[in-house]
Amino acid sequence: MDVSKVHFLVHPGYGLSGHKYGTVSLSEFGCLQESRLLRLYGEKIGSIEDDGSQVLVILAPTRGGKLRDDVKVDSPWIGFIKEAKDRLGSRCVVFSSPLFLPVAEDNMVVEDGERGVFADKLRKTLSVRGLNVGDETESEVWGQSTNYCVKLAYDWVESYMGFKGKPVIPGKSTDLGLLDASILESELRSLGRAGYKTVNRR
């Protein structure tokens, strides 16, 4: 199957209750934020489910490439990932590695060659599943947190994946989407001035 678009969901739940190394308990607002993110991501997955030519890649920069090492097994985020895999089947790929980031969690610099190898591994995984990506495939990058991990994942996708044009950051499908509308627009303009392609939609 020729893939029209690859969606990269970055760091789902990492700063919230899903990450077992977090030191801050969620406040009432934090719980509300988590609930809203889960609902927002669920709606996004619904749109991918409806278009059989689109693919979801969930990126998590976890230790040793094992998502379970960094994520609470009973967290709603594990349930969310399971739901995504159930709904999308082979069109949902979960990649657990820090290699899409320029600096790993232990502050070790990730070499360009390693980042390129990671991109090759993802392309091969998609190919094995019968999902063909190339220079006509578009991409979107969204998730948490927009001004750090989403931006860094965007840089990796643009530099190493060889997709059509620039990736797109849909502001309303990131944690920016939880902000006041005027703040969201300001943040998206700031990203745009820095060279990132953004849209004020889900």
C-alpha beads as a LAMMPS data file, in Angstrom:
LAMMPS data file: protein, C-alpha beads

202 atoms
201 bonds

1 atom types
1 bond types

-500.0 500.0 xlo xhi
-500.0 500.0 ylo yhi
-500.0 500.0 zlo zhi

Masses

1 110.0

Atoms # bond

1 1 1 0.000 0.000 0.000
2 1 1 1.279 3.455 -0.909
3 1 1 1.194 5.680 2.175
4 1 1 -0.125 9.207 1.610
5 1 1 0.818 10.560 5.036
6 1 1 2.763 9.468 8.111
7 1 1 1.714 10.967 11.446
8 1 1 4.380 11.083 14.144
9 1 1 2.942 11.210 17.669
10 1 1 5.800 12.296 19.914
11 1 1 6.291 11.475 23.586
12 1 1 2.699 10.570 24.505
13 1 1 2.092 11.106 28.205
14 1 1 5.767 11.488 29.025
15 1 1 5.334 14.546 31.219
16 1 1 2.124 13.314 32.792
17 1 1 1.080 10.241 34.744
18 1 1 2.308 7.830 32.088
19 1 1 5.991 8.345 32.902
20 1 1 7.052 6.393 35.972
21 1 1 10.134 8.541 36.595
22 1 1 8.089 11.712 37.033
23 1 1 8.500 13.369 40.406
24 1 1 5.439 15.618 40.419
25 1 1 1.961 14.314 41.182
26 1 1 -0.703 15.571 38.825
27 1 1 -2.772 18.451 40.114
28 1 1 -6.452 18.706 39.311
29 1 1 -5.473 20.825 36.308
30 1 1 -2.857 18.251 35.281
31 1 1 -5.465 15.498 35.350
32 1 1 -7.761 17.647 33.223
33 1 1 -4.920 18.333 30.786
34 1 1 -4.153 14.634 30.535
35 1 1 -7.809 13.807 29.911
36 1 1 -8.060 16.462 27.206
37 1 1 -4.876 15.253 25.501
38 1 1 -6.121 11.668 25.495
39 1 1 -9.423 12.758 23.969
40 1 1 -7.676 14.963 21.408
41 1 1 -5.285 12.200 20.356
42 1 1 -8.171 9.733 20.183
43 1 1 -10.012 12.018 17.761
44 1 1 -6.866 12.337 15.680
45 1 1 -6.524 8.561 15.498
46 1 1 -10.140 8.413 14.341
47 1 1 -9.298 10.580 11.324
48 1 1 -6.302 8.339 10.506
49 1 1 -8.516 5.264 10.863
50 1 1 -10.972 6.715 8.347
51 1 1 -8.236 7.222 5.721
52 1 1 -6.743 3.830 4.961
53 1 1 -3.672 5.353 3.294
54 1 1 -2.374 7.065 6.448
55 1 1 -0.026 5.661 9.098
56 1 1 0.653 6.508 12.761
57 1 1 4.158 6.239 14.231
58 1 1 4.354 6.699 18.010
59 1 1 7.816 7.895 19.056
60 1 1 9.000 7.530 22.653
61 1 1 12.641 8.258 23.621
62 1 1 12.732 5.488 26.200
63 1 1 15.691 3.713 27.751
64 1 1 17.014 0.660 25.979
65 1 1 14.321 0.838 23.326
66 1 1 11.734 -0.642 25.684
67 1 1 8.608 1.392 26.227
68 1 1 7.668 -0.617 29.311
69 1 1 10.909 0.485 31.013
70 1 1 9.757 4.089 31.114
71 1 1 5.975 3.980 31.158
72 1 1 3.641 2.968 33.955
73 1 1 1.993 -0.246 32.852
74 1 1 -1.355 0.750 34.348
75 1 1 -1.309 4.317 33.007
76 1 1 -4.033 5.569 30.652
77 1 1 -1.305 6.136 28.072
78 1 1 -0.594 2.418 27.777
79 1 1 -4.312 1.926 27.243
80 1 1 -4.239 4.658 24.616
81 1 1 -1.352 3.019 22.722
82 1 1 -3.147 -0.344 22.841
83 1 1 -6.304 1.282 21.490
84 1 1 -4.322 2.912 18.666
85 1 1 -2.808 -0.449 17.711
86 1 1 -6.199 -2.179 17.900
87 1 1 -7.872 0.446 15.705
88 1 1 -5.109 0.904 13.140
89 1 1 -3.577 -2.569 13.104
90 1 1 -0.372 -2.701 11.072
91 1 1 -0.763 1.008 10.325
92 1 1 0.313 1.816 13.902
93 1 1 4.037 1.501 14.655
94 1 1 5.512 2.114 18.118
95 1 1 9.210 3.015 18.145
96 1 1 10.953 3.316 21.511
97 1 1 14.364 4.899 21.120
98 1 1 16.081 8.226 21.872
99 1 1 17.770 8.212 18.455
100 1 1 15.368 10.704 16.883
101 1 1 16.644 13.285 19.384
102 1 1 20.045 15.016 19.012
103 1 1 20.735 14.422 22.715
104 1 1 19.546 11.303 24.531
105 1 1 18.034 11.320 28.017
106 1 1 21.416 10.667 29.646
107 1 1 22.826 13.775 27.882
108 1 1 24.783 11.625 25.439
109 1 1 25.029 13.249 22.014
110 1 1 23.384 11.138 19.305
111 1 1 25.553 11.049 16.180
112 1 1 24.070 11.868 12.770
113 1 1 24.884 8.353 11.570
114 1 1 22.835 6.831 14.386
115 1 1 19.898 9.095 13.599
116 1 1 20.109 8.054 9.951
117 1 1 20.193 4.367 10.893
118 1 1 17.068 4.897 13.014
119 1 1 15.292 6.424 10.000
120 1 1 16.359 3.460 7.858
121 1 1 15.025 1.070 10.502
122 1 1 11.650 2.810 10.504
123 1 1 11.412 2.730 6.708
124 1 1 12.280 -0.983 6.746
125 1 1 9.657 -1.686 9.428
126 1 1 7.008 0.077 7.358
127 1 1 8.103 -1.786 4.219
128 1 1 7.881 -5.180 5.950
129 1 1 4.279 -4.310 6.837
130 1 1 3.535 -3.535 3.201
131 1 1 3.462 0.226 3.837
132 1 1 5.346 2.012 1.065
133 1 1 6.681 5.496 1.830
134 1 1 8.679 7.759 -0.457
135 1 1 9.161 11.274 -1.752
136 1 1 5.424 11.678 -2.375
137 1 1 4.519 10.799 1.228
138 1 1 3.543 13.738 3.446
139 1 1 4.142 13.943 7.192
140 1 1 2.723 15.522 10.337
141 1 1 4.446 15.775 13.709
142 1 1 2.382 16.355 16.861
143 1 1 2.276 15.450 20.538
144 1 1 4.064 16.604 23.672
145 1 1 5.889 18.900 24.169
146 1 1 5.572 21.172 21.166
147 1 1 8.450 23.526 21.811
148 1 1 10.952 20.771 22.544
149 1 1 10.338 17.129 21.586
150 1 1 7.901 17.871 18.754
151 1 1 10.346 20.387 17.263
152 1 1 13.254 17.940 17.591
153 1 1 11.249 15.109 16.029
154 1 1 10.258 17.501 13.218
155 1 1 13.947 18.209 12.565
156 1 1 14.684 14.470 12.417
157 1 1 11.777 13.737 10.061
158 1 1 12.728 16.609 7.754
159 1 1 16.431 15.690 7.688
160 1 1 16.299 11.906 7.508
161 1 1 12.966 10.525 6.301
162 1 1 12.930 11.950 2.761
163 1 1 9.232 12.778 2.649
164 1 1 7.507 15.318 0.430
165 1 1 8.177 18.926 1.441
166 1 1 8.345 20.015 5.041
167 1 1 6.556 18.160 7.828
168 1 1 3.542 19.951 9.298
169 1 1 2.881 20.677 12.969
170 1 1 -0.917 20.822 13.486
171 1 1 -1.088 23.143 16.477
172 1 1 -4.434 21.907 17.759
173 1 1 -3.181 18.308 17.848
174 1 1 -0.319 19.138 20.191
175 1 1 -0.204 20.342 23.749
176 1 1 -0.386 23.811 22.177
177 1 1 -3.977 22.906 21.423
178 1 1 -4.741 23.113 25.144
179 1 1 -3.820 26.787 25.256
180 1 1 -6.003 29.840 24.893
181 1 1 -6.649 30.479 21.181
182 1 1 -4.645 33.720 21.125
183 1 1 -1.685 32.047 22.868
184 1 1 -1.867 29.137 20.423
185 1 1 -1.761 31.512 17.454
186 1 1 1.205 33.361 18.966
187 1 1 3.115 30.115 19.575
188 1 1 2.430 28.904 16.037
189 1 1 3.653 32.217 14.599
190 1 1 6.821 31.884 16.671
191 1 1 7.417 28.372 15.324
192 1 1 6.718 29.612 11.806
193 1 1 9.299 32.385 12.119
194 1 1 11.816 29.738 13.180
195 1 1 11.221 27.862 9.915
196 1 1 8.718 25.232 11.060
197 1 1 5.597 24.623 8.982
198 1 1 2.569 24.937 11.225
199 1 1 -1.190 24.971 10.786
200 1 1 -3.824 26.067 13.276
201 1 1 -5.928 22.907 13.043
202 1 1 -6.113 19.347 14.339

Bonds

1 1 1 2
2 1 2 3
3 1 3 4
4 1 4 5
5 1 5 6
6 1 6 7
7 1 7 8
8 1 8 9
9 1 9 10
10 1 10 11
11 1 11 12
12 1 12 13
13 1 13 14
14 1 14 15
15 1 15 16
16 1 16 17
17 1 17 18
18 1 18 19
19 1 19 20
20 1 20 21
21 1 21 22
22 1 22 23
23 1 23 24
24 1 24 25
25 1 25 26
26 1 26 27
27 1 27 28
28 1 28 29
29 1 29 30
30 1 30 31
31 1 31 32
32 1 32 33
33 1 33 34
34 1 34 35
35 1 35 36
36 1 36 37
37 1 37 38
38 1 38 39
39 1 39 40
40 1 40 41
41 1 41 42
42 1 42 43
43 1 43 44
44 1 44 45
45 1 45 46
46 1 46 47
47 1 47 48
48 1 48 49
49 1 49 50
50 1 50 51
51 1 51 52
52 1 52 53
53 1 53 54
54 1 54 55
55 1 55 56
56 1 56 57
57 1 57 58
58 1 58 59
59 1 59 60
60 1 60 61
61 1 61 62
62 1 62 63
63 1 63 64
64 1 64 65
65 1 65 66
66 1 66 67
67 1 67 68
68 1 68 69
69 1 69 70
70 1 70 71
71 1 71 72
72 1 72 73
73 1 73 74
74 1 74 75
75 1 75 76
76 1 76 77
77 1 77 78
78 1 78 79
79 1 79 80
80 1 80 81
81 1 81 82
82 1 82 83
83 1 83 84
84 1 84 85
85 1 85 86
86 1 86 87
87 1 87 88
88 1 88 89
89 1 89 90
90 1 90 91
91 1 91 92
92 1 92 93
93 1 93 94
94 1 94 95
95 1 95 96
96 1 96 97
97 1 97 98
98 1 98 99
99 1 99 100
100 1 100 101
101 1 101 102
102 1 102 103
103 1 103 104
104 1 104 105
105 1 105 106
106 1 106 107
107 1 107 108
108 1 108 109
109 1 109 110
110 1 110 111
111 1 111 112
112 1 112 113
113 1 113 114
114 1 114 115
115 1 115 116
116 1 116 117
117 1 117 118
118 1 118 119
119 1 119 120
120 1 120 121
121 1 121 122
122 1 122 123
123 1 123 124
124 1 124 125
125 1 125 126
126 1 126 127
127 1 127 128
128 1 128 129
129 1 129 130
130 1 130 131
131 1 131 132
132 1 132 133
133 1 133 134
134 1 134 135
135 1 135 136
136 1 136 137
137 1 137 138
138 1 138 139
139 1 139 140
140 1 140 141
141 1 141 142
142 1 142 143
143 1 143 144
144 1 144 145
145 1 145 146
146 1 146 147
147 1 147 148
148 1 148 149
149 1 149 150
150 1 150 151
151 1 151 152
152 1 152 153
153 1 153 154
154 1 154 155
155 1 155 156
156 1 156 157
157 1 157 158
158 1 158 159
159 1 159 160
160 1 160 161
161 1 161 162
162 1 162 163
163 1 163 164
164 1 164 165
165 1 165 166
166 1 166 167
167 1 167 168
168 1 168 169
169 1 169 170
170 1 170 171
171 1 171 172
172 1 172 173
173 1 173 174
174 1 174 175
175 1 175 176
176 1 176 177
177 1 177 178
178 1 178 179
179 1 179 180
180 1 180 181
181 1 181 182
182 1 182 183
183 1 183 184
184 1 184 185
185 1 185 186
186 1 186 187
187 1 187 188
188 1 188 189
189 1 189 190
190 1 190 191
191 1 191 192
192 1 192 193
193 1 193 194
194 1 194 195
195 1 195 196
196 1 196 197
197 1 197 198
198 1 198 199
199 1 199 200
200 1 200 201
201 1 201 202
